[in-house]
Amino acid sequence: MTNILVLHGPNLNLLGTRQPEVYGKMTLDSINQELTKFAKQQNVDLRIQQSNHEGDLIDAIHVGRNWADGILFNPGAFTHYSYALRDAIASVALPTVEAHLSNIHAREEFRHNSVIAPVCVGQICGFGWHSYLWGLQALLQHLAKK
Ligand code: DQA
């Protein structure tokens, strides 16, 4: 059984009503349900957490070190400036895929840079909730190759 930690960062609990023109109309619960459905078909166990707090996300990554094979991570706005989250990913050395609903490179300049991406296997963005699904698929593919 492959174990994956799915982490959602700040403000993603508001999906569905938060700027739907940018992030789509799907709620976080529906996205999680879709991911869980896909994971079950693949015999993959998902543990899903959302937090608006940097320290909680760091703690979840540290705990993941003891059970997870990889991480699917949408760090929200922390993407652009959290060296602490970047260090956490680098420290646990779990293969991580960064996912974003929106195309961060086509938005405001401050969103173009990810300080997390350099410690990830890769980044997928711009495909709405499918960024998560395809990010998960990419992560599983990566783990299968190892
Ligand atoms: C986001 C992009 C970030 O720039 C933003 O701060 C978010 C959501 C996305 O999924 O598109 O909160 O991570």
Boltz pocket constraint, residues with backbone or C-beta under 6 A from the ligand:
constraints:
  - pocket:
      binder: B
      contacts: [[A, 10], [A, 11], [A, 12], [A, 74], [A, 75], [A, 76], [A, 77], [A, 78], [A, 79], [A, 99], [A, 100], [A, 101], [A, 102], [A, 103], [A, 104], [A, 111]]
      max_distance: 6.0
